[in-house]
């Protein structure tokens, strides 16, 4: 199952790309409209990119009245990402989305690195959301912790049905000539290939800690990257930065992932999920080893 | 082409689009593609004018015959060509979309400005153009009369044109990761709102918008 990472695709400007996904995740919606941060908002680095968009979105009212009906026409399962600045806002956002049958999952953006987020704990925020909706809730956690185990268990105990791992991690890029920050807000969220090992560690630890369904994301560029996140424990994967350079990535990566499974003689993803946690993953025995000392030819 | 490279790609299945539209070109070795407006639409080729000033543009201008890169487009809004008396105005690497526009408009009057004589060698892409080199600016040699201006060039040039010809169609640039509305990185102020230059531009009618910031090189 391949999704987009929230904020990395606009289904209304690229409907064909959205239709190539198994579900479309919206850009994070907040209670009030947000223009987002001033430009410069993006910069490329050697191993990734930084963004500091700042949750630009039309606000929940206009999202529900203008955007959601048009997203529904795509015929793709919809996940709505919501972002609050306190537990009460998460509760209100979930309550507003709850009545819309076309939304299958609510993702809680608990980890945007580009705004000053809520002060409450993950447990309090998830609990507020849980009280407001019967829809499935996925908590999107930050990679900035040395203790995924506790954060994941707290989200689970508060009622999360799944985890989205991981959001971007804060980074800084300096202009080569002026040595001043390139981004107007100075720091931004690092995404792309640099994030993959961090995402793998998060998925690996949270899968072991909770067994919850996990959407794994962070630097996926190929089917093999996707396979690794599944092996670490992800139920689904989401594509972010790769969509910017390759709008055909969902179809390409689905094909590559199918080939990865076929090479390994695995019939479906369920049979390889969590493989990273097993002591050995079904090693094929080598044919009888022939050992001989050979001479370099003249 | 002076310091610039004219990157000629076999067209494949891609349509050239409208002058002023752009394509995203894979920059080998870089994470993100680079937005390039189409310079020439030949029968079996798409050609792009590249100024090798950063790692991505250097990678693009170092491509060799037979190399393959991923390209998608055409993207964004091009120039409106249904104008009565067009005048093309270009500055520096900003002349990139004008050769294609000049062909589509049957060689309209054109003025081009460059930093040095070396840069001005790129003016050979539009043989009929009037060319100036700094310290003379294109705004000093605009022909008299009521022209419909289509322009692309450095921000000070576009700002000056916007003041002189309020209805000018101006092609801007901004740092862009995706080119198709996905990343929200390229926003500029238009009509008091931040809007994405890739889907609401890059050609904008002169008027009520602020300047985009510099591009991703």
Contacts between the chains, C-beta under 8 A, distances in Angstrom:
chain1	res1	chain2	res2	distance
A	7	B	184	7.2
A	8	B	182	6.0
A	8	B	183	7.0
A	9	B	182	4.8
A	10	B	181	4.5
A	10	B	182	5.6
A	10	B	184	8.0
A	12	B	181	7.8
A	13	B	180	6.1
A	13	B	181	3.1
A	13	B	182	7.3
A	13	B	199	5.3
A	14	B	180	5.3
A	14	B	181	6.3
A	14	B	182	6.3
A	17	B	180	7.9
A	17	B	182	7.8
A	27	B	184	7.6
A	35	B	193	7.1
A	35	B	194	5.2
A	36	B	184	6.8
A	36	B	187	7.1
A	36	B	194	6.4
A	39	B	174	6.9
A	39	B	175	7.6
A	39	B	185	7.9
A	39	B	186	7.8
A	39	B	187	5.7
A	39	B	188	7.0
A	39	B	194	7.7
A	39	B	212	7.0
A	39	B	213	4.8
A	40	B	175	6.1
A	40	B	213	4.8
A	40	B	214	7.8
A	41	B	175	7.5
A	41	B	184	7.0
A	41	B	185	4.8
A	41	B	186	8.0
A	41	B	187	6.8
A	42	B	175	5.4
A	42	B	176	7.8
A	42	B	177	5.2
A	42	B	183	6.4
A	42	B	185	3.4
A	42	B	186	7.8
A	42	B	216	7.2
A	43	B	175	7.0
A	43	B	216	7.2
A	44	B	30	6.6
A	44	B	31	5.7
A	44	B	32	5.0
A	44	B	56	7.5
A	44	B	177	7.8
A	44	B	216	5.9
A	45	B	31	7.9
A	47	B	31	7.7
A	48	B	31	6.6
A	49	B	31	6.0
A	49	B	32	6.3
A	49	B	177	6.3
A	51	B	177	7.7
A	51	B	183	7.0
A	51	B	184	8.0
A	51	B	185	6.3
A	53	B	183	7.8
A	53	B	184	4.7
A	53	B	185	7.1
A	56	B	184	5.7
A	56	B	187	7.4
A	56	B	194	7.0
A	192	B	31	5.4
A	193	B	31	7.2
A	241	B	31	7.0
A	241	B	177	7.6
A	243	B	178	7.0
A	243	B	182	5.8
A	244	B	32	6.1
A	244	B	33	7.5
A	244	B	177	4.2
A	244	B	178	3.8
A	244	B	182	6.1
A	244	B	183	5.3
A	245	B	24	7.6
A	245	B	26	6.8
A	245	B	31	6.9
A	245	B	32	5.7
A	245	B	33	5.0
A	245	B	70	7.5
A	245	B	177	7.9
A	245	B	178	7.7
A	246	B	70	6.7
A	247	B	72	6.4
A	247	B	178	7.8
A	247	B	180	6.4
A	247	B	182	7.8
